[in-house]
Amino acid sequence: MALNNTYEARLVQQETAVGAGVQILLLALLGSAIGMGPAGWVTGLVFAVATWAVLSRALHRSSLRTFGPANRVTLGRATLVGGVTALVADSFESAPPVTLLVGLTAVALILDGVDGKVARRTGTSTALGARFDMEVDAFLILVLSVYVSMQLGPWVVLIGGMRYAFVAAARVAPWLNGSLPPSFARKTVAALQGVCLLLAGADLLPYAANFAVALLALSTLVWSFGRDVLWLWRTSRPAREEERLPAEKVLELA
């Protein structure tokens, strides 16, 4: 019997629906607390529906029989990110509740180090869970970069957009899809992005200091991506040369 027709599979799918429900409840609480406008509501609801749809599809295609404790933590983080997204969208219409935005973001960043530990300790690490965690992280950084860009300038969006630009480039240059070796430096730089953007977004420092913090985040990210791209280019060289070999032989014969 196919997994997706089993009782366990239905339970797994129900957890994503519960997550969407909790997201909507958080939006209701935020709306009542700050009087959130249409932009915040629409953005938050779109995020909730999109998260439910994408995650449900991924679970449908996977072989997971249980959602797992680590994925529940990540889903909780995604709910917080949805709240942050709604607040950032609402900030285009009215002054943002900085304390609330910073609080939700801080909790989401703290929990980023929890789901991985839970997965390892419970033996529930999966490729889906790792991808889910990465996508939540990437989207939070994108949202924060948009928010900080309203204070420091559009260039800050490069921080959040770089990962998506890398994914788009990989469609044109498949060698970018190669596997990268584990790197503590890469993990440190990734964690630094959220901390720096949170600090700059909190607006506790002078403008020049916030600018320097955001620039530090972008500089380290460019270095990290550049190093990885160079490594992928070097390691994929034999494959690229093999792909060109038939054409080169044709030219030699001509």
Buried (B, 14 or more C-beta within 10 A) or exposed (E): EEBBEEEEBEEBBEBBEEBBEBBBEBBEEBBEEBEBBEBBBEBBBBBBEEBBEEBBEBBBEBEBEEBBBBBBBBBBBBBBBBBBBBBBBBBBEEEBBBEBBBBBBBBBBEBBEBBBEBBEEEEBBBEBBBEBBEBBBBBBBBBBBBBBBBBBEEEBBBBBBBBEEEEEEBEEEEBBEBEEEEBEEBEEBBBBBBEBBBBBBBBEEEEEEBBBBBBBBBEBBBEBBEBBBEBBBEBBEEEEEEEEEEEEEEEEEE
